[in-house]
Amino acid sequence: TKDQLLKDGFVVNTILKEADLFCPNSVRINFTIYLNSIFSNVGVATGSAIGGYVVATVGLSGLGIAGSVFNVFTIGVLTILIKYNYN
């Protein structure tokens, strides 16, 4: 239901706001679930491709550093999105 989706966090809430611009309320939740699964798969595919590249070029020892770089990048993006969403 809509209430359950809104409890899941601000990312889902942000997607609901964006979906509301393009879809009526009756379709909005299905559209949000559809986008959520698409971007989950995109994230897995991107992580796998970059992880494969790091292993092929640097070796297994480079995975920890590459993961740390992605964590810092993700925290930065989330910080920006939270400030944008709540201002």
Secondary structure, DSSP 8 states (H G I E B T S, - for coil): -HHHHHHT-HHHHHHHHHHHHHS-HHHHHHHHHHHHHHHHHHHHHHHHHHHHHHHHHT-GGGHHHHHHHHHHHHHHHHHHHHHHHH-
